[in-house]
Amino acid sequence: MTVHLWLRAETKPLEERTALPPQHAEQLLAVGFKITVEHCPQRIFSIDDYAEIGCEIVAAHSWQDSAPEDAIILGLKEFSAQVTFPLTHRHIQFAHAYKEQQGWQEVLGRFTRGNGTLYDIEFLVNPDGRRVAAFGYWAGYSGCAVSVLSWIAKQNGTELGPLSSYPDREALLAQIRTQLEQLSVKPKIIIIGARGRCGTGALDLATALGIEVSPWDAAETAEGGPFTEILEHDIFVNCVFIQQMIPPFITREMLAEKTGKLQVICDVSCDPFGEYNPLPIYSQCTSFNQPTVLLENSADVSLVAIDHLPSLLPKESSEDFCSQLMPTLKTLNDIDNGVWGRAKDTFLEKSAQIK
């Protein structure tokens, strides 16, 4: 049976990444896939690159009316709030709905009402529960970069302005190095979750810039928070992927009484609406247009909580992500088993909890 994969256009503003770069689409075509690609002006890769390798090219968002019933709709980010109609297809994407985030029942309800199926990318896992593909490294790398840029802005008496993507990591590093050279000091950073994929990315960014880091992981957090040591650093980057309730790392009370150095907090995990959030100090995400907000009663501490940080480096992050995902994509002709079967079981379990 031919697998028909339909790469949809992203709807999230400034989301330039894709789940399927042209070089990976070509590999799937070579093993017999049919691939349809929607126009998407903000995608980092040109639509011509897809056409040249033999993909079918269609209008943006045409999957809603034109995709065959057996097509598998592939995207990255969740649908916009305007997508309220029942979903009849099989969808591969991040949905951010399995941890009872705000609006999760409405999100899953669209699939159940249309007899569609969600294969949430965050829950594509091996038998040991480890994710088969993640943007974690580039989320940590970009989050740490934005944190440093925010800290630099604060040294100059301002808040960080709107962000845009960079063509590659060297362009990003060059800009930050130039700005740091204009200051007499560098920040000190604490990274919690430093041994994971996300934390490794954050640590690599700091190391590339010659910034002092306190790399915390399971051993340092074993006794449970809150942790006053965070206040001894200029920047706190949270890279922990949480799947259960734990004591908070930092609290509103700590920030209100703060006497230390802390000026910037970056929550790379960015889950302010979930019950598992170890940073219960904010209630809304930030964005590329407004990358930071000042936390209330916090002695001028700025928060970075952007839920698509890897978009800062869309080309590298897309290519790395899809390289991880490719072995699993190639098994879509057996979608009822393995990684895909487990993902469907998770969807059925979570959607059964809708009240």
N, C-alpha and C positions, 0 to 999 in steps of 0.2 A: 504493500500500500504506500502510495506517495504521500509524504508529509507536506502539507501546505502551511508554511509559516508566513504570517502577515505582520510585517513590522509597521506598527502604527506611529503616527506623529505624536510627539509629546505635547501636552497642553500646559505644563507648568512654566510660567515665565522664566526666561533665562536658562532653561534646562537644555544644554547643548549636547549632553551625552546621548549615547544610544546603547541598546542591549546587543546590537549586531552591526559592527563595523563592516565595510565592504570586503576586507580581506577574509573575514570569517564567513560572511555570506557566500563567498566564492567557494570556500571549503564545503559548505553544505550543499551547494548546487552540484558540486563534483560527486557527491554520494547519493544524488537522486532527489533532493528536496526541491519543491517548488517554492519560490520566495517572491512575495509581493511587498513592495516598499512604498509607503506613502511619502509624498512631498512633505518636507518639514524644514522651513527656512532657517530655524535656529539650530538644527542638527550640525555638529562640527564637520561632518563629512558631506561632500557634494552629492546630490542626487545623481549626477552624471556618472559618478564612480560606481553606483549600483547598476545603472543602466548598461554600462560598458561590459559588465561581467554576466549579464543575462537575466537580471531581476526584472519582474514586471513592475512598472511604475504607475501609481495611481494617485488620485488627489488626496490631500490631507483629510483625515477623519472619515474616509469613505468606507471603512470597515463597518460602520454602523448600519449602512444600507446595502452594501455590495459584497461583503465578504461571504463566501459560501459557508454553509453550516459546519462543514468539517474543517474549516481553516482554524488554525491556532493563532490567536492574536497576541503578539509579543510587544511589550512596552517596558518602560522603566517605572516611572512615577505613577502615583495614584491618579484616578480621573479627577477632573475639576468638579466642583460642587454642582455644576449645571448638568452633569451626567446622572440623571435620576431614573432613566428608563430601565426596564428589566434587561439583564445581560444574558444572552442566549449562547454565546460561544464559550470555548475554553480560552482562558486568559492567563498569560504569564506576565507578572508584574509585581512590584512592591505595592502592597495595599495598606499597610500600617493599621491593621484592624484586629489582630489576634491577641493583643494585650489589653483589650477593652479601652482603647483610645477613644477620644471624643468622637461620636458619630459612627462607631464601629458597627452597630447593628444595622444602620442604614446602608453602609458600604456592603456588608455581606448580604443584606436583604435584596440588593439588586441582582445578585447571582441566583439566589434561591427562587426569586420570583420568575426568573427567566429560564430556570433549569440550566444555567451556565455553571462553569466550574472555575475556581480560582486556584492557580498554582503559584502561591506567593513565593517570590524569589528568596525572601528571607528565610523561608522554611523548606528550601530544597536542600536536603541533608542526606549524608551517608548513613549507614546503619548505626554508626557510633554517635550520631547526632551532630556531626560537624558539617557546617555549610559547605556546599560544593563551590560556591562562588560568592564573592563579596567585594564591595568597594572600600572595605575597611581601611586598607593601607592609605589610599588616596584621601579618604575622609580625614584620617588623622594628620596626614601631611598638610593638607589644605587648611584644616582647622587650626593647627599650630601656626601656620603662616599668617592666617587672618588675625590670630591672637597677637602675634608680634607686631603686625601692622597697626592693630588697635592700640597696643602699648606705645608704639612710636608716636602715634597721633596724640595720645594723651600727654606725652612729654613735651609736645609742641603746643599744648593748651587747647586741643580740639578733639572731636570725636571722628572716628574713621568714616569717610564718605562712601558713596556707592562703589560696589565692586564690579568688575567685568572679568571675563575669562582670560587666561594667558595661553599663548601658543604652545608653550612647553615649560617644564620645571626650571630650566636655566633662565628663562626670561623672568620668572617669578623670583628666583633667588637673586638675580642681578638687581632687581628693584629694591628688595629688602636690604641687601648688603649696602647699597648706595645710601639708603636712609639711615641705617645704623651707623655708618661712618660719620654722619653729621652729628652724632651724639657722643658724649664722653663715657657713657655707661651702656651695658647691655642688661636685659632683664634676666632674672632667675626664674626658671620654670619648674613646676611640679606636674608630672604626668601620672595619672592613676590609670592603671591598665596598660603599663608600658611594655609588657611582653606579648600582648596580643597583636593581631594584624594592624588594628587601628593605632595602638600605642607605638608600634614599630615605625609607622609612618610619621607620627608626631616626633618621635625621637630622632629619626633620620633628618627631618627638617631642622630641628634645633642643632644637631651635630654639624650639619652642613654650614650653619651660620656661626658656629663656635660659641653657642650659648650654653651656659651651665644648666644642667638638668638634674632634678631629683626623680629618678624613675621608680615609681611605686607599682607594686602588683599584689598578688595574693598574700604574700608574707607580711607586707607592711599594713595591709588592711584587715588582717585576720581577726583582730579583736573588735572590729566594728567601729563605725564613726559615731559622732562627727570627729573630724581631725583638725585640731588647732594648728598643726604644722602647715596647712594650706596657706594660712595667713602670713607665713614667713616668706612667701614667694611673691614675685611680681605678677606671675601668670599661673593660672591653674587650668590644665587641660584634662577633661574627663573623657576617657576612651573606653570605659567599661561597658560591655554588652550585658545587660541585666535581664534575667529571666525568672527572678523570684524576688520576694520582698527582702530588703536588707536595710540596716540603719543608714540614714543619710550621711553623705560625706561632709556636707556643709549645710548650715541652717540659716534662716532669716535672722535669728537671734545672734548668731555669730557675726553676721555682717553688720548688724546694728551696733554691736559693741566693738567692732574691729579697730585694732590699734596697730596692726602689722603693715606689711608692704603691699598687700594684694590690690591690684588695679584692674585685672582682666580675668574673667572666667569664660572658658570655652567649653560648652557641653556638646562634644562631637556626637554623642549618642542621641541627643536631641529628642527627648520624649517627655515633654512637660505635662502631657495629659494622661499618661499611664500611671497606674498604681505603683509600678516598680521603680519610678524615677528616684535616683539617689541624690538628686539636686532639687529639692522641693522649694526652690527660691524664686521661681518664675512661672508664668502661666501662658506665655505665648512665644512662638518662635520669632527669630529675626530673619532677614532676607538679604539678598545681594544688594537691593536698593537701600536698605537700612540695616547694615550688618551688625550693629550694636545697639543696645539700649542700656540706660543707666538703671541699675537695680534700686528699688525703693529702700530708703533707710540704710544705705550701704556704704556711706562715706566715699561716694564717687567710684564705685566698682562698675565696670562695663561688662555686659554679657554678650557673648557670641553664641547663637543657637540656630544655625542655618541647617535645614534638613536635607540639603543637597550640596554639601561642601565639595565633593569631587568634581562638580561642574566648574570649579575654578581652573581645573586642568582637564578639560573634557576629552581631548584626544588620547592622552596616556591612560587616563582612568578607564575609558571605554574599551580600549584595546586590551588592557590588563584583565579587566573583568570578563570580557568575552572569551579570552584565552582560558580562563578558569572554567567557564561555563560550557565550552565546546564539547567535551566528552559526554556531558549530560544531554546537551541538545541533540547529539547524534543518536541518542536512544529514544527520541520522540516517537519512533515507530512502534515502541512498546510502552506506551504512555500509562498503561494500567499497572505497571510493575516498577520495582526499584525506586529511584529517587522520586519519580513522578507519582507512583502509587502512594508513597508516603505523604507527599504533598497534598494529594487529593484526600487522603484519610484525615489529615489535619484540617483541611477545609471543611469536611463533613462534620468533624467533631466540633469545630468552632461555630459553624453556622447552626448547629443543633442547639446552641445556647441562646439563640435569639429569642427574646420574649415578645 
